[in-house]
Amino acid sequence: MKLASLIAAAVALLAAASAPALAQQTWKVASAAQPGSPLINFVEETAAKIGTNTKGAIKAERLFIGSEQEIAQQIVRGRIEVAGISMAGIAPAIPEAGIMTTPYLWTSDAERDYVTDNYALPVLKKIYEAKGVVLLGISEVGWNDVVCKKACLTPADFKGTKVRVGPALSSKIFWQSMGVNGVQMPLSELFPALQSGLVESADLPFPYYVTTPAAQSAPHYVTTRHLHHPSAFIINKRIWDGLTPEQKTAVQTAVPETARMRREVDASIKPKMEEFKAKGGFVHELTPAQRAEFVKLVLPNQEQMVKETGGAAAELWAAIQKGKAEFKARGGK
């Protein structure tokens, strides 16, 4: 009996000692960001701080997935826990998010930030939660511009050419407005398509573009600034709902401040452009008059975004328009 009691006590002690280790969770923080981009730094910082803030109860690691559509599918299904993903990238799973990438939606960076933070964000949070994910914070990718195998400075340069059209509706509307021969494909297929000549052009944000093979196969970067690429850090809602209040705070505060991410992405672009040009790349800075040629083709098609998206798109669009009107009434401040 004594021996049995001793064995039982030893087993109980061993189980108690092992419990904290067994309780540790391992999470993946997914992103399509490439090395050399500030975007990857935000993801790695978030992963590291989740571990620190939870005192090791949750160990988080960055996971590279080249297709944002795959990231969207996996996080909605709960196969990965956290992701940093652009709103264009998640649009196939959450179509309303694509409204934030409506071509030529914003008149300035200041307007975009004010309206996004004060009017769009509350609506976006509701939309994301209805689709099974919680929006932890807005991140930044930058402005989408056009990349080409040869100089392409006017809408006429694109007419009838083969161009990669992304899965997002905003990409479709922009390129349809240019009259291209569109080839729809996920991001992961773009780089071999440019290299082989299957497509001649695409549109990408510079911080991402310069870290990819597109910078060699399509070395002409043209600043159309036709759509802005907001991003978001998100977590699967089932995972989120299973956290304690303390853990929720720990995870929420692991995400870098939105204003800081915007500053760091903006600050990284000019030096990276100079490096790119020094290595033989081309950056074509459009004048306002040149950009206006693109704008006038796109503006009549903006509301097509809302009609084709459906769902809560009209609510989000109304919130954006209300914010834009208030920003203008404030004198653009």
N, C-alpha and C positions, 0 to 999 in steps of 0.2 A: 504493500500500500504506500509505504514511504517512497519507494522508487517511482511508483506511478505518479505520485504527487509531485515529486521533484521533476520528472519529465514534463508533466503538464505545465508546471511553473516555468520551466525553461522555454518551452514552446511559446507560452504566452508572452514571456519577456522578449523573445526573439521577434515575435510578430509585432510587438509594440515598437521595438527598435527599428524595425523595417518599415513601419507605416509611413513616415514622412517621405522616404524615398519612393515608395510605391505610389504615393499620392501625387507626385510631381507629374504635371501634364507637359507634353511636348506639342507645340504648335508650329505651324508653317505660316509665314508671312509672304504671300506670293506677289510677284511683280514681273513685268516684262522689261524692266529697266536694265540697261546694259552698263557694264563697268565704264567709268570715265564720265558718267552723267551725275549731276547733283541728285537726280531722282533716286538713284540707288542708295545714296547716303541717307535719304529720309527713311527708306525701307529698313536699312540696317540699324539706324538709330532707334526706330520704333521697336524692332525685334529685341534689341539689347535692353531697352528700357522696360519692356514688358517683363523680362526676367528680373531686372533690378527692382522695379516697383512692386513686384509680387514676392520679393525676397526668395526667389528661386522656386516658388510653387508652380510657376509656369515657365518653361524653357521655350523660347521662340527662336526660330531660325528662318533666314531668308530663303525663299524657294524661287528659282528662276523658271518661268513658264513663258515661252516665246509668243504664245497666242493669248491675247486678252479675252477673246471669246471663250477659250478653255478655262481661264481663271474665273470668269463670270459663272460658268456652268458649275465648276467645282465648289465655289463658295456658296452658291445658292443651295446646292445639295448637301453642304456640310462636310465635304471631303477635305477642304482646307478651312482654317479658322479665320485668318485675317488676310486682307489684300490691299495693296495700293494699286488702284486701277482707274484709268481715265473714264470720263463719262461717255466718250465715244465708244470705248472698248466694252463697257458694260451695257450699252444700248440694246444689243440683241436680246439680253435677258431682262433689262429694265428700260423699255423704249423711251419713256418720258425723260430719262437722264440725257438723252441726245438733244433735247431742246436747248440745253446749255451750250451746245456747239453749233447753233443755228448760224449759217454763214452771214457775216457782217452784221451781227446782232449788236455789237458794242461800238460806241463812238470814241471811247478812250479807256485806258486802263483804270482810271479813277472811277468812271461810271460802272465798269464791270465789277470791280471789287465791292463798291457800295451796294449795288443791287444784289449781287450774289450773296453777300453776308447778311443783309438785312431783310431781303424779300424772298429770294429764291431758296435759301437754305432751309427755312422751316417747312416749306412745301416738299422739298427734296427728301427731307428726313421721313416724312409720312409716306412718300412714294416708295422709298427704299424698304422701309419696315413692312409695307404691304407685300413686298416681294421676297421677304425672308432674310433681309440683311439690315444691320444697323449702321448708319453713317456716323463714323467717329469724328471726322473732320475733313474739311476741304483742303486739297493739296494743289500742286501746280505742275503743269507740264510745259506750258508756253503757247505761243501762237503757232498755228499751222500755216506753213508757207508751201510753195510749190517747189518740187525738185525735178530736174530734167536732165536728160542725157546731153542735150545741147541747149543753148540760151533760148528762153521762152518768156518774153517780156510782155506780150499782149494776148488777149483772148483769142485773136486770130491764129496765134502760134499753136493753139491746142485743137482747133476745129478739125474733127475727123481723125485725130491721132489716137493711138492706143494708150489708155491711161488706167492705172490701177484705181479702182473705186473701192473704198473700204466698206465694211458691213453696215456702218452707221448711215442713217438717212441723210444726215448733213453732208456727208461725202457725196452721196448720190445726187443731191440737189445742186451742190456747187458744180460738179462736173457736168451734169445735164445742162446747166446754164451756159457752160462753155462749148457745148455741142461736140463733145468728144465721143470716141468709140470706147466706151467703158468696159473694163474687164474686172469684175468683182472677185476679190480674193482676200483671205485673211492676211494679217501682217506678216506671219511667218513665211508666206509664199512670195512676198513682194521682192525680197532681195535676189533670189535666183531669177525671178521674172525680169528684173531690171538688167541683170547681168547678161541674160540670154537674149534680151531685146524683145521679149514677149510683150512688155509694156515700155513706153518711152518716158513716162512721167508718173508722179504720185504727189501726195502732199503729206508732209511730216513736220513736227515741231523740231527746231534746230537742236536743242539739247539732246534729243534722242537720235535724230538723223546723223549727227556727226560721230556717233559711237557705233554706227552700223556699216555694213558693206555698201549701202546706198551712197555714202559719201564718195566712194570711188567709182561706182558704175553710173551714177547720176550726179556729176560734180557741180551742176549749176543750181544754186539755191536762190530763189526769187521771193522777195518779201511781199507777197500778196496780203499777208495778215488777214486771210479770209475767214478764219474761225479760231476761236480761242479754245484751248484744251484744258479745262479744269479736270482735276482728278479728285479722288476721295480715298481715304482709308476707311475700310468697312470690315465688319465682323459678322459672321453667320449669326442670325437672331437666336437660334436654338442654343448655340454656345453661349451667347451673351446672357440669355435668360437664366442659364445655369450657374452664372457667377454670383458670388456674394457682392453686396454693395461696395465693400472695400476693394475687391478684385476689379469691379467695374471702374472705379475711380483710378486704380492703378493702370488699367489698360487704356482708358481714355486719355490720361495725362502722359502716356508714352508717345502719343502722336505729336510731332513737332507743331509749333504754332503756325497757323495759316499765313499770317503776315510775314513771318520769317522765311517760310518756304518760297513765297512769292519773291521776296527780295533776293534770295540766294539764286533762284533760277534766272531772274532778270540780270543779276550781276555777272552770271557765268557766261552770258551769251556773247557779248562783245569780244572778250578775250578769246573765246573759243572760235569765233568767226575769224579773228586775225590769225590764229594758228592754222585754221582751215585754209585760208587764202595763202599763207606762207608755204603750205604743202602742195599748192597747185589747184586748190578749189576756187570756185567763183561764187561770190555773193553779189547779187544784183539788187540794189536798194531802189525800189520803185518810188517815184515822185508821187505826191498826192493826185496829180492829174492822171498818171498812169494807173494808179490803183482805182481811181474813179471809173475807169473803163470796165473793170471787173465788177465793181459794186453795182453799176446800173443794170448789168445783166442778171444779177442775183436777187436784188431787192424785190422784184415782182413775185418771186417764188418763195419768199420767207414763210408766209403763212401756210404754205403747203406742208411744212414741217409739222405744224399743229394738227392739220386735218388728217395727214397720213399716220401720225403717231397714235392719236386717240387716247383712251384711258384718261389719266389725270393731266394730260398735256395742256389742255385749255386752262386749267387752274394754275399751272406753273407759268404759262405764257402771260396770263392776266397779272400774276404777281410781279413778273419781270417788267411788264409795261407800266404798272403802277410805280415800281421803284425807279424806272427810267424817268417818269414824269416828275417824281419828287426830286430826283437828283438834278434835273434841269431847273426846277423851281428854286432850288437852293443855290443856283448860280454855278452849277457844275463842280460843287465841292463836297 
